[in-house]
Protein backbone atom coordinates (compact mmCIF):
# COMPACT_ATOMS: atom_id res chain seq x y z
CA UNK A 1 0.00 0.00 0.00
CA UNK A 2 1.32 3.41 -0.99
CA UNK A 3 0.55 6.39 1.24
CA UNK A 4 0.99 10.09 0.55
CA UNK A 5 1.34 12.49 3.47
CA UNK A 6 0.89 16.15 2.58
CA UNK A 7 2.77 18.37 5.00
CA UNK A 8 6.15 17.71 6.63
CA UNK A 9 5.58 19.52 9.89
CA UNK A 10 5.33 17.87 13.25
CA UNK A 11 2.31 15.64 12.51
CA UNK A 12 3.08 14.89 8.87
CA UNK A 13 6.72 13.94 9.32
CA UNK A 14 6.08 11.70 12.32
CA UNK A 15 3.16 10.05 10.54
CA UNK A 16 5.10 9.43 7.34
CA UNK A 17 8.24 8.16 9.06
CA UNK A 18 6.40 5.80 11.41
CA UNK A 19 4.26 4.34 8.62
CA UNK A 20 7.44 3.73 6.60
CA UNK A 21 9.04 2.10 9.64
CA UNK A 22 6.51 -0.78 9.47
CA UNK A 23 7.02 -1.32 5.73
CA UNK A 24 4.56 1.07 4.09
CA UNK A 25 5.70 2.97 1.00
CA UNK A 26 5.33 6.64 1.91
CA UNK A 27 5.82 9.90 0.04
CA UNK A 28 5.87 13.05 2.14
CA UNK A 29 4.93 16.11 0.08
CA UNK A 30 5.57 19.74 0.94
CA UNK A 31 5.49 22.96 -1.08
CA UNK A 32 8.66 24.16 0.66
CA UNK A 33 11.42 23.02 -1.68
CA UNK A 34 14.11 24.00 0.80
CA UNK A 35 12.56 21.85 3.51
CA UNK A 36 12.30 18.87 1.15
CA UNK A 37 15.93 19.27 0.10
CA UNK A 38 17.07 19.36 3.73
CA UNK A 39 14.96 16.30 4.60
CA UNK A 40 16.60 14.36 1.79
CA UNK A 41 19.93 15.24 3.41
CA UNK A 42 18.72 14.07 6.80
CA UNK A 43 18.18 17.56 8.23
CA UNK A 44 14.89 17.66 10.11
CA UNK A 45 12.81 20.82 10.68
CA UNK A 46 11.90 19.78 14.25
CA UNK A 47 13.56 18.10 17.20
CA UNK A 48 11.84 14.93 18.33
CA UNK A 49 13.63 12.05 20.09
CA UNK A 50 14.08 9.05 17.77
CA UNK A 51 12.64 10.72 14.69
CA UNK A 52 15.89 11.49 12.90
CA UNK A 53 16.96 7.84 13.07
CA UNK A 54 13.80 6.43 11.50
CA UNK A 55 13.63 9.17 8.86
CA UNK A 56 17.23 8.51 7.82
CA UNK A 57 16.87 4.74 7.88
CA UNK A 58 13.66 4.58 5.86
CA UNK A 59 14.82 7.20 3.36
CA UNK A 60 17.95 5.12 2.69
CA UNK A 61 15.85 1.96 2.37
CA UNK A 62 13.57 3.66 -0.16
CA UNK A 63 10.38 3.29 1.85
CA UNK A 64 10.24 7.01 2.66
CA UNK A 65 10.49 9.56 -0.11
CA UNK A 66 10.13 13.33 -0.20
CA UNK A 67 8.64 15.44 -2.96
CA UNK A 68 7.33 18.89 -3.76
CA UNK A 69 4.91 17.52 -6.36
CA UNK A 70 1.51 16.24 -5.31
CA UNK A 71 0.70 15.77 -9.00
CA UNK A 72 3.36 13.08 -9.43
CA UNK A 73 2.95 11.54 -5.98
CA UNK A 74 -0.80 11.00 -5.70
CA UNK A 75 -1.83 8.91 -8.75
CA UNK A 76 -0.99 5.42 -7.44
CA UNK A 77 -1.64 6.08 -3.74
CA UNK A 78 -4.32 4.25 -1.76
CA UNK A 79 -4.41 6.74 1.11
CA UNK A 80 -3.65 10.46 1.25
CA UNK A 81 -3.19 12.13 4.63
CA UNK A 82 -3.70 15.87 4.92
CA UNK A 83 -1.32 17.02 7.66
CA UNK A 84 -0.84 20.72 7.03
CA UNK A 85 -1.10 23.50 9.57
CA UNK A 86 -4.36 24.90 10.94
CA UNK A 87 -3.18 28.08 12.67
CA UNK A 88 -5.66 30.02 14.80
CA UNK A 89 -7.35 33.00 13.19
CA UNK A 90 -7.82 36.32 14.97
CA UNK A 91 -11.13 35.10 16.39
CA UNK A 92 -9.60 31.83 17.64
CA UNK A 93 -11.13 29.64 14.93
CA UNK A 94 -8.95 27.17 13.03
CA UNK A 95 -7.72 28.47 9.68
CA UNK A 96 -8.60 25.77 7.15
CA UNK A 97 -7.24 27.43 4.02
CA UNK A 98 -4.26 25.05 3.72
CA UNK A 99 -6.35 21.95 4.38
CA UNK A 100 -8.89 22.89 1.72
CA UNK A 101 -6.22 23.89 -0.77
CA UNK A 102 -4.64 20.44 -0.43
CA UNK A 103 -8.05 18.79 -0.80
CA UNK A 104 -8.61 20.74 -3.99
CA UNK A 105 -5.21 19.72 -5.38
CA UNK A 106 -5.86 16.08 -4.54
CA UNK A 107 -9.10 16.29 -6.54
CA UNK A 108 -7.21 17.79 -9.47
CA UNK A 109 -4.54 15.08 -9.57
CA UNK A 110 -6.02 11.79 -8.25
CA UNK A 111 -6.48 9.08 -10.90
CA UNK A 112 -7.75 6.10 -8.90
CA UNK A 113 -9.96 5.37 -5.88
CA UNK A 114 -8.53 7.03 -2.81
CA UNK A 115 -9.15 7.40 0.91
CA UNK A 116 -8.50 11.03 1.85
CA UNK A 117 -7.76 11.42 5.55
CA UNK A 118 -7.63 14.63 7.57
CA UNK A 119 -4.78 14.19 10.05
CA UNK A 120 -4.56 17.88 10.91
CA UNK A 121 -6.48 19.02 13.96
CA UNK A 122 -9.67 20.40 12.48
CA UNK A 123 -13.07 21.47 13.85
CA UNK A 124 -16.26 19.50 13.39
CA UNK A 125 -17.57 19.89 9.87
CA UNK A 126 -14.18 20.03 8.15
CA UNK A 127 -14.64 16.67 6.44
CA UNK A 128 -17.76 18.05 4.75
CA UNK A 129 -15.73 20.98 3.41
CA UNK A 130 -12.92 18.68 2.30
CA UNK A 131 -15.42 16.47 0.48
CA UNK A 132 -16.88 19.51 -1.26
CA UNK A 133 -13.43 20.74 -2.35
CA UNK A 134 -12.49 17.34 -3.80
CA UNK A 135 -15.85 16.94 -5.52
CA UNK A 136 -15.65 20.37 -7.14
CA UNK A 137 -12.11 19.69 -8.36
CA UNK A 138 -13.20 16.42 -9.94
CA UNK A 139 -16.16 18.13 -11.58
CA UNK A 140 -13.83 20.76 -13.03
CA UNK A 141 -11.90 17.93 -14.69
CA UNK A 142 -15.05 16.10 -15.77
CA UNK A 143 -13.73 13.06 -13.90
CA UNK A 144 -15.68 10.44 -11.95
CA UNK A 145 -13.41 8.69 -9.43
CA UNK A 146 -14.51 7.00 -6.20
CA UNK A 147 -13.07 8.45 -3.01
CA UNK A 148 -13.80 8.57 0.68
CA UNK A 149 -13.09 11.29 3.22
CA UNK A 150 -12.11 10.14 6.70
CA UNK A 151 -10.87 11.71 9.92
CA UNK A 152 -7.92 10.28 11.84
CA UNK A 153 -6.84 12.73 14.55
CA UNK A 154 -3.39 12.38 16.08
CA UNK A 155 -2.78 12.06 19.82
CA UNK A 156 0.98 12.52 19.87
CA UNK A 157 2.83 14.07 22.77
CA UNK A 158 5.71 16.27 21.72
CA UNK A 159 8.85 14.68 23.08
CA UNK A 160 7.34 11.18 22.88
CA UNK A 161 5.66 11.29 19.47
CA UNK A 162 7.49 8.35 17.89
CA UNK A 163 6.73 6.06 20.82
CA UNK A 164 3.11 7.26 20.85
CA UNK A 165 2.69 6.51 17.15
CA UNK A 166 4.43 3.13 17.23
CA UNK A 167 2.60 1.97 20.37
CA UNK A 168 -0.66 3.95 20.50
CA UNK A 169 -3.07 3.64 23.39
CA UNK A 170 -5.88 3.99 20.85
CA UNK A 171 -6.39 4.92 17.19
CA UNK A 172 -9.46 6.98 16.42
CA UNK A 173 -10.86 6.81 12.89
CA UNK A 174 -13.96 8.56 11.59
CA UNK A 175 -15.45 7.02 8.44
CA UNK A 176 -18.72 7.05 6.56
CA UNK A 177 -18.60 3.57 5.04
CA UNK A 178 -17.12 0.09 5.41
CA UNK A 179 -14.82 0.49 2.40
CA UNK A 180 -12.78 3.26 4.00
CA UNK A 181 -12.78 1.45 7.33
CA UNK A 182 -11.20 -1.66 5.82
CA UNK A 183 -8.45 0.33 4.08
CA UNK A 184 -7.47 2.17 7.26
CA UNK A 185 -7.77 -0.94 9.44
CA UNK A 186 -5.30 -2.66 7.11
CA UNK A 187 -2.94 0.32 7.19
CA UNK A 188 -2.90 0.44 10.98
CA UNK A 189 -2.80 -3.33 11.61
CA UNK A 190 0.94 -3.31 12.54
CA UNK A 191 0.29 -0.77 15.29
CA UNK A 192 -2.44 -2.79 17.03
CA UNK A 193 -0.26 -5.67 18.22
CA UNK A 194 -0.12 -4.25 21.75
CA UNK A 195 -3.82 -5.00 22.13
CA UNK A 196 -5.05 -1.43 22.20
CA UNK A 197 -8.07 -0.67 20.05
CA UNK A 198 -8.79 1.06 16.80
CA UNK A 199 -12.00 2.97 17.42
CA UNK A 200 -14.23 3.49 14.40
CA UNK A 201 -16.91 6.14 14.60
CA UNK A 202 -18.64 8.72 12.44
CA UNK A 203 -16.48 11.51 11.07
CA UNK A 204 -17.97 14.32 13.16
CA UNK A 205 -17.39 12.37 16.37
CA UNK A 206 -13.76 11.72 15.42
CA UNK A 207 -13.21 15.41 14.75
CA UNK A 208 -14.74 16.31 18.10
CA UNK A 209 -12.76 13.64 19.97
CA UNK A 210 -9.44 15.34 19.23
CA UNK A 211 -10.58 18.73 20.52
CA UNK A 212 -12.35 17.24 23.53
CA UNK A 213 -9.25 15.25 24.53
CA UNK A 214 -6.92 18.25 24.43
CA UNK A 215 -9.49 20.45 26.16
CA UNK A 216 -9.84 17.92 29.00
CA UNK A 217 -6.06 17.74 29.51
CA UNK A 218 -5.80 21.53 29.46
CA UNK A 219 -8.61 21.66 32.02
CA UNK A 220 -6.74 19.37 34.41
CA UNK A 221 -3.64 21.54 34.14
CA UNK A 222 -5.49 24.80 34.75
CA UNK A 223 -7.44 23.27 37.62
CA UNK A 224 -4.24 22.28 39.41
CA UNK A 225 -2.67 25.66 38.75
CA UNK A 226 -5.72 27.33 40.28
CA UNK A 227 -5.48 25.05 43.32
CA UNK A 228 -1.74 25.78 43.55
CA UNK A 229 -2.45 29.48 43.84
CA UNK A 230 -4.86 28.86 46.69
CA UNK A 231 -2.40 26.52 48.41
CA UNK A 232 0.15 29.32 48.61
CA UNK A 233 -2.37 31.63 50.27
CA UNK A 234 -3.52 29.13 52.91
CA UNK A 235 -0.08 27.66 53.63
CA UNK A 236 -0.68 24.26 52.03
CA UNK A 237 1.70 22.30 49.77
CA UNK A 238 0.21 21.47 46.37
CA UNK A 239 2.68 18.60 45.90
CA UNK A 240 1.08 16.80 48.84
CA UNK A 241 -2.40 17.74 47.66
CA UNK A 242 -1.57 16.38 44.20
CA UNK A 243 -0.52 13.03 45.65
CA UNK A 244 -3.61 12.93 47.79
CA UNK A 245 -6.06 13.44 44.94
CA UNK A 246 -4.00 11.56 42.34
CA UNK A 247 -4.27 8.33 44.34
CA UNK A 248 -8.01 8.37 43.63
CA UNK A 249 -8.40 6.22 40.47
CA UNK A 250 -11.30 8.39 39.37
CA UNK A 251 -8.90 11.32 39.11
CA UNK A 252 -5.53 9.69 38.39
CA UNK A 253 -2.03 11.12 38.67
CA UNK A 254 -1.46 12.32 35.11
CA UNK A 255 -1.72 15.99 34.08
CA UNK A 256 -2.23 17.24 37.62
CA UNK A 257 1.23 18.72 38.03
CA UNK A 258 1.14 22.47 38.68
CA UNK A 259 3.47 24.73 36.74
CA UNK A 260 3.70 28.01 34.89
CA UNK A 261 1.05 27.34 32.27
CA UNK A 262 0.68 25.11 29.25
CA UNK A 263 2.01 26.10 25.83
CA UNK A 264 2.91 24.44 22.55
CA UNK A 265 1.06 24.05 19.30
CA UNK A 266 -1.98 22.10 20.53
CA UNK A 267 -3.56 23.05 23.84
CA UNK A 268 -3.75 26.85 23.39
CA UNK A 269 -4.92 26.61 19.79
CA UNK A 270 -7.39 23.78 20.33
CA UNK A 271 -9.00 25.31 23.42
CA UNK A 272 -9.53 28.55 21.50
CA UNK A 273 -10.92 26.70 18.49
CA UNK A 274 -13.35 24.66 20.57
CA UNK A 275 -14.58 27.79 22.34
CA UNK A 276 -15.08 29.39 18.94
CA UNK A 277 -16.95 26.34 17.63
CA UNK A 278 -19.31 26.58 20.57
CA UNK A 279 -20.02 30.24 19.85
CA UNK A 280 -20.83 29.38 16.24
CA UNK A 281 -23.60 27.15 17.60
CA UNK A 282 -24.65 29.73 20.21
CA UNK A 283 -23.15 27.62 22.99
CA UNK A 284 -20.69 29.15 25.47
CA UNK A 285 -18.16 26.65 26.79
CA UNK A 286 -17.76 28.41 30.13
CA UNK A 287 -15.39 25.89 31.67
CA UNK A 288 -12.98 26.23 28.74
CA UNK A 289 -13.22 30.00 28.89
CA UNK A 290 -12.03 29.73 32.50
CA UNK A 291 -9.33 27.22 31.56
CA UNK A 292 -7.92 29.69 29.04
CA UNK A 293 -8.09 32.60 31.47
CA UNK A 294 -6.35 30.66 34.24
CA UNK A 295 -3.59 29.62 31.85
CA UNK A 296 -3.03 33.19 30.68
CA UNK A 297 -2.68 34.30 34.30
CA UNK A 298 -0.45 31.35 35.20
CA UNK A 299 2.18 32.41 32.68
CA UNK A 300 2.63 35.57 34.78
CA UNK A 301 3.09 33.76 38.10
CA UNK A 302 6.84 33.33 37.83
CA UNK A 303 7.43 37.03 37.15
CA UNK A 304 5.18 37.98 40.06
CA UNK A 305 7.24 35.80 42.41
CA UNK A 306 10.50 37.29 41.20
CA UNK A 307 9.09 40.82 41.38
CA UNK A 308 7.89 40.37 44.97
CA UNK A 309 11.13 38.78 46.15
CA UNK A 310 13.13 41.76 44.95
CA UNK A 311 10.52 44.24 46.22
CA UNK A 312 9.88 45.43 42.69
CA UNK A 313 13.50 46.50 42.23
CA UNK A 314 14.52 44.49 39.17
CA UNK A 315 16.56 47.13 37.41
CA UNK A 316 20.17 45.97 37.09
CA UNK A 317 19.23 42.53 38.43
CA UNK A 318 20.31 39.48 36.42
CA UNK A 319 17.92 36.53 36.17
CA UNK A 320 19.04 33.18 34.72
CA UNK A 321 16.48 31.01 32.94
CA UNK A 322 16.99 27.26 32.78
CA UNK A 323 14.96 26.05 29.81
CA UNK A 324 12.98 27.89 27.14
CA UNK A 325 10.87 25.36 25.22
CA UNK A 326 7.30 24.87 26.42
CA UNK A 327 8.17 21.32 27.58
CA UNK A 328 11.21 19.02 27.59
CA UNK A 329 12.37 16.94 24.61
CA UNK A 330 11.21 19.46 22.02
CA UNK A 331 12.45 22.70 20.54
CA UNK A 332 8.89 24.02 20.20
CA UNK A 333 8.66 27.64 21.38
CA UNK A 334 5.05 28.23 20.37
CA UNK A 335 3.09 29.78 23.27
CA UNK A 336 6.03 28.99 25.58
CA UNK A 337 5.67 30.52 29.09
CA UNK A 338 9.36 31.51 28.93
CA UNK A 339 8.55 34.16 26.31
CA UNK A 340 6.06 35.84 28.66
CA UNK A 341 8.59 35.81 31.50
CA UNK A 342 11.45 37.18 29.39
CA UNK A 343 9.28 40.03 28.10
CA UNK A 344 8.18 40.96 31.63
CA UNK A 345 11.72 40.83 33.03
CA UNK A 346 13.13 42.99 30.26
CA UNK A 347 10.32 45.50 30.64
CA UNK A 348 11.12 45.73 34.37
CA UNK A 349 14.76 46.53 33.58
CA UNK A 350 16.33 43.16 34.40
CA UNK A 351 19.05 41.43 32.41
CA UNK A 352 18.23 37.89 31.31
CA UNK A 353 20.63 35.00 30.73
CA UNK A 354 19.25 31.82 29.18
CA UNK A 355 20.17 28.23 28.42
CA UNK A 356 18.16 25.43 26.84
CA UNK A 357 19.67 22.09 25.69
CA UNK A 358 17.77 22.06 22.38
CA UNK A 359 15.59 25.13 21.82
CA UNK A 360 18.23 27.89 21.69
CA UNK A 361 18.22 28.17 17.90
CA UNK A 362 14.45 28.25 17.70
CA UNK A 363 14.20 30.74 20.58
CA UNK A 364 16.69 33.08 18.92
CA UNK A 365 14.18 33.66 16.13
CA UNK A 366 11.96 35.43 18.66
CA UNK A 367 14.33 36.75 21.32
CA UNK A 368 17.25 37.79 19.11
CA UNK A 369 19.91 39.69 21.06
CA UNK A 370 17.60 40.83 23.87
CA UNK A 371 19.02 38.13 26.18
CA UNK A 372 22.44 36.63 26.83
CA UNK A 373 22.78 33.14 25.35
CA UNK A 374 24.75 30.77 27.56
CA UNK A 375 26.58 27.48 26.96
CA UNK A 376 25.16 25.49 29.90
CA UNK A 377 23.16 25.85 33.10
CA UNK A 378 26.20 26.86 35.16
CA UNK A 379 27.22 29.52 32.65
CA UNK A 380 23.69 30.93 32.82
CA UNK A 381 23.68 31.02 36.62
CA UNK A 382 27.14 32.58 36.86
CA UNK A 383 26.80 36.04 38.39
CA UNK A 384 22.99 35.87 38.38
CA UNK A 385 20.88 37.25 41.22
CA UNK A 386 18.37 34.43 40.81
CA UNK A 387 17.71 31.31 38.75
CA UNK A 388 14.30 30.43 37.31
CA UNK A 389 13.66 26.83 36.23
CA UNK A 390 11.30 27.02 33.27
CA UNK A 391 11.57 23.67 31.46
CA UNK A 392 12.24 20.45 33.36
CA UNK A 393 14.94 19.01 31.11
CA UNK A 394 16.67 15.99 32.69
CA UNK A 395 20.03 17.75 32.88
CA UNK A 396 18.52 20.36 35.19
CA UNK A 397 17.25 17.84 37.73
CA UNK A 398 20.39 17.30 39.80
CA UNK A 399 22.74 20.27 39.48
CA UNK A 400 25.79 20.78 41.67
CA UNK A 401 24.38 23.46 43.95
CA UNK A 402 27.85 24.44 45.13
CA UNK A 403 28.56 25.67 41.61
CA UNK A 404 25.44 27.85 41.55
CA UNK A 405 26.31 31.38 42.60
CA UNK A 406 22.71 32.58 42.79
CA UNK A 407 21.17 32.21 46.24
CA UNK A 408 17.55 32.36 45.07
CA UNK A 409 15.79 29.77 42.90
CA UNK A 410 12.32 29.92 41.40
CA UNK A 411 11.13 26.44 40.45
CA UNK A 412 8.45 26.64 37.77
CA UNK A 413 7.96 22.86 37.65
CA UNK A 414 8.36 21.78 41.29
CA UNK A 415 11.19 19.37 40.54
CA UNK A 416 13.48 20.39 43.39
CA UNK A 417 13.44 19.56 47.09
CA UNK A 418 13.19 22.71 49.15
CA UNK A 419 14.99 21.09 52.12
CA UNK A 420 18.03 20.31 49.97
CA UNK A 421 18.16 23.85 48.65
CA UNK A 422 17.79 25.37 52.11
CA UNK A 423 20.72 23.25 53.30
CA UNK A 424 22.73 24.74 50.46
CA UNK A 425 21.77 28.24 51.52
CA UNK A 426 19.39 28.81 48.62
CA UNK A 427 16.00 30.46 49.06
CA UNK A 428 13.41 28.35 47.25
CA UNK A 429 10.12 29.34 45.62
CA UNK A 430 7.93 26.66 44.05
CA UNK A 431 4.48 26.70 42.47
CA UNK A 432 1.76 26.11 45.06
CA UNK A 433 4.30 25.22 47.75
CA UNK A 434 4.75 26.78 51.17
CA UNK A 435 6.53 30.03 50.43
CA UNK A 436 9.61 31.21 52.40
CA UNK A 437 7.72 34.04 54.14
CA UNK A 438 5.10 31.59 55.45
CA UNK A 439 7.55 28.76 56.12
CA UNK A 440 9.33 30.81 58.78
CA UNK A 441 6.09 31.07 60.74
CA UNK A 442 5.33 27.34 60.68
CA UNK A 443 6.29 25.28 63.71
CA UNK A 444 5.95 21.55 64.02
VENBEL-V856019 format. One record per residue. PSI is psi in degrees with one decimal (NA if undefined). OMEGA is omega in degrees with one decimal (999 if undefined). Layout:
BEGIN
psi = {PSI,PSI}
omega = {OMEGA,OMEGA}
END
This chain:
BEGIN
psi = {129.0,137.5,137.6,131.9,117.5,116.6,125.5,35.3,-155.4,-52.6,-46.3,-43.6,-41.4,-43.5,-50.8,-45.3,-42.4,-36.2,-39.7,-34.0,-28.5,13.8,2.5,140.9,120.2,137.6,121.0,125.9,137.0,144.0,-15.0,100.1,-36.5,-41.7,-41.9,-42.2,-42.5,-38.8,-39.3,-20.3,2.5,15.6,112.6,147.8,-10.5,159.7,124.4,120.0,127.7,-12.8,-42.0,-39.1,-45.3,-29.6,-49.1,-45.9,-46.9,-27.7,-43.4,-34.7,-8.2,1.8,-20.0,119.3,160.7,143.1,155.1,-1.5,107.6,-32.5,-42.4,-12.5,-30.5,-27.7,-41.8,18.5,150.1,-29.0,137.4,118.0,132.7,113.1,44.6,169.9,149.7,69.1,153.0,138.5,179.4,-28.5,5.6,-11.7,154.0,132.6,112.8,10.1,-38.2,-38.5,-47.3,-30.1,-41.7,-43.4,-42.0,-42.8,-37.5,-44.2,-33.1,-29.6,-12.2,145.4,-6.1,165.2,140.7,142.2,117.3,121.1,124.2,114.9,-24.0,153.5,115.4,149.6,163.1,134.4,-7.6,-39.6,-35.6,-42.3,-37.7,-45.0,-41.3,-41.1,-42.6,-44.7,-43.9,-37.5,-40.0,-39.9,-37.8,-31.7,-14.7,28.5,147.4,101.1,132.0,141.2,159.6,147.1,125.6,165.1,131.6,75.5,148.9,149.3,53.8,134.8,125.9,134.9,-16.2,25.4,-40.7,-47.2,-39.7,-39.1,-42.6,-31.3,70.9,148.8,-20.8,154.3,121.7,127.0,125.4,122.4,162.9,-4.5,166.3,-31.2,-49.6,-37.2,-42.6,-40.0,-46.3,-31.1,-38.5,-42.2,-40.0,0.4,-40.9,-17.9,1.7,9.3,-15.5,2.3,-4.1,154.7,157.4,124.0,109.6,137.8,179.2,160.8,-43.9,-39.4,-36.6,-42.2,-41.1,-33.7,-42.2,-50.1,-41.3,-37.8,-49.2,-37.1,-37.9,-43.1,-42.0,-36.3,-42.9,-41.2,-49.1,-35.4,-48.0,-34.4,-36.3,-44.3,-38.7,-41.2,-39.7,-37.0,-42.8,-37.1,-34.3,-2.3,24.5,165.0,114.2,-25.9,-37.9,-38.4,-42.9,-44.0,-36.9,-43.2,-29.5,-20.6,-12.5,115.9,-21.1,-21.8,-51.1,164.6,-6.4,141.9,28.9,29.6,123.3,158.4,-148.9,29.7,148.1,155.3,-150.2,-171.1,-12.5,-63.9,-52.2,-45.4,-42.9,-35.9,-44.9,-45.0,-37.8,-38.1,-43.4,-40.9,-42.2,-43.2,-33.9,-24.5,19.2,40.7,110.9,127.3,84.8,-33.0,-43.3,-31.2,-40.7,-39.0,-45.5,-42.2,-42.9,-41.8,-40.2,-42.5,-36.6,-30.1,-12.2,-6.9,-43.6,-44.3,-41.0,-39.7,-45.2,-43.4,-44.9,-39.4,-39.4,16.9,35.6,0.6,80.8,-8.8,131.8,6.2,148.0,123.0,127.9,132.5,124.0,107.3,142.1,-38.1,158.1,-18.9,166.1,163.2,27.2,156.7,15.6,120.5,4.0,125.6,24.6,132.4,-27.6,-33.8,-37.0,-42.8,-46.3,-46.2,-41.7,-41.2,-44.4,-40.5,-31.4,-1.9,6.4,157.8,144.1,128.4,138.1,150.6,134.8,134.7,-26.7,-35.1,8.0,-47.0,-44.1,-40.4,-30.7,-25.6,-28.8,-42.7,-22.9,-131.5,21.8,-15.9,167.5,124.4,127.5,160.1,-24.8,-179.5,-33.6,-38.9,-41.8,-39.6,-15.4,120.0,5.8,150.8,-24.4,155.5,137.9,117.1,116.5,-44.8,127.8,56.4,148.6,-37.4,-8.7,-6.9,-30.5,66.3,162.0,101.3,-22.1,-19.7,-4.9,112.3,-33.5,138.4,8.4,132.9,131.3,113.7,102.3,-3.3,5.2,46.9,-8.2,155.8,118.4,-32.0,-43.8,-43.0,-40.3,-38.7,-27.0,10.5,25.4,127.6,129.7,133.0,121.7,-170.1,112.3,12.5,172.1,117.2,154.1,-40.2,-32.1,-35.4,-35.7,-24.5,-8.9,129.8,148.2,NA}
omega = {176.9,-179.2,173.2,176.2,-178.3,-175.7,-179.5,173.0,-174.8,-176.1,-175.5,-177.0,177.2,179.0,-178.4,-177.5,-178.0,174.8,177.4,-177.7,179.8,172.1,178.9,173.3,-173.2,169.8,175.4,-174.5,177.3,-179.6,-179.2,-177.0,179.1,179.1,179.2,178.8,179.9,178.1,178.3,177.1,178.9,179.9,-174.9,179.9,-178.3,172.1,177.8,-177.2,176.2,-174.3,-178.2,-178.4,-176.6,174.5,-178.5,-177.2,-176.0,173.2,178.8,180.0,177.1,179.1,-179.2,179.9,179.0,-175.9,171.7,-173.5,172.9,-179.1,-177.2,-177.0,-168.6,-168.4,-175.6,179.5,175.5,-178.3,175.0,176.9,172.3,-174.8,179.1,-175.4,173.8,-175.4,179.9,173.8,-178.3,-179.7,179.1,-179.7,179.2,178.6,-173.7,-173.5,-177.9,177.5,-176.9,175.7,177.3,179.2,178.9,-179.8,176.7,178.0,179.5,-169.4,-179.1,-177.7,-177.5,179.3,-170.2,170.6,-177.9,-170.6,172.6,177.0,176.2,175.1,-173.3,180.0,178.3,-179.5,-178.5,-179.0,177.6,179.9,176.8,178.7,180.0,-179.2,179.0,-178.9,179.8,178.7,177.2,178.8,177.3,179.4,-173.4,-176.6,175.4,-177.7,178.9,175.1,176.0,175.5,-178.6,175.8,-179.5,-176.5,178.3,177.5,-175.5,174.3,175.3,-176.2,178.2,-170.9,-178.8,178.5,179.5,-178.4,-175.6,-179.8,-174.6,173.8,170.7,174.0,-178.7,-178.6,175.0,-178.3,179.1,179.1,-176.7,-177.9,179.5,179.9,-178.9,179.4,-176.9,175.2,176.9,-179.6,-174.7,-177.4,-178.8,-176.6,-175.8,-175.6,178.2,175.3,178.9,-166.5,162.1,-173.2,177.4,179.1,176.3,-173.3,-178.5,179.7,177.6,178.2,-179.9,-178.0,-179.4,-179.0,-178.5,179.5,-179.9,179.2,178.1,179.3,177.6,179.0,178.6,-179.6,-178.7,177.3,-178.5,177.2,176.5,177.6,-179.9,178.9,178.2,178.6,-179.9,-177.6,-175.7,179.2,177.0,179.6,-176.1,178.6,177.1,176.9,-180.0,179.2,-179.7,-179.2,-177.6,178.0,175.2,-176.5,177.3,-179.8,179.0,-173.1,-175.0,176.9,173.6,175.5,178.5,179.9,-176.9,174.9,176.9,177.9,178.7,-173.8,-171.1,-171.1,-178.5,-177.1,-175.0,175.6,178.2,-176.9,-179.8,174.5,-179.7,177.5,177.5,-179.8,178.3,177.9,178.0,-179.8,177.0,174.9,-168.8,177.6,-179.1,174.2,178.5,177.6,-179.7,-179.4,178.2,-178.7,177.4,179.2,-175.8,179.1,179.3,-173.5,-177.3,178.7,-179.4,178.5,179.8,-178.5,-178.6,-178.8,-178.2,177.8,177.1,-177.2,-177.1,179.3,-178.9,173.0,178.9,-179.0,178.3,177.2,173.1,179.9,-179.8,-177.9,-173.7,175.7,180.0,174.7,173.7,174.5,-175.7,179.4,-177.8,179.0,-177.7,177.1,-179.7,-178.3,177.8,-178.9,179.9,-178.7,-179.1,179.7,-179.6,179.8,-179.6,176.1,179.9,170.2,-174.3,175.3,-173.2,170.4,173.4,-177.0,-173.2,-166.0,-176.4,-177.6,-179.5,-179.0,-179.6,178.5,-179.5,-172.4,177.6,-177.9,-179.7,180.0,175.5,-177.6,-172.4,-173.0,176.7,-175.4,180.0,176.3,-179.4,-175.9,-176.9,178.4,-178.9,176.1,178.8,175.3,175.4,176.1,-175.7,-175.8,-171.5,173.6,-177.9,-175.5,176.1,-168.4,-176.5,179.4,173.6,-173.0,179.1,178.7,-177.9,-178.9,-178.5,-178.3,178.2,179.1,177.1,-173.5,-177.2,-177.8,177.9,-179.6,-175.9,177.9,-176.6,179.6,179.0,-179.5,179.0,178.4,178.2,176.4,-177.9,174.9,-172.0,172.2,174.5,176.9,179.5,177.9,179.0,-173.1,-175.8,-178.0,179.3,-175.9,-179.0,-176.6,-175.2,174.8,-178.5,999}
END
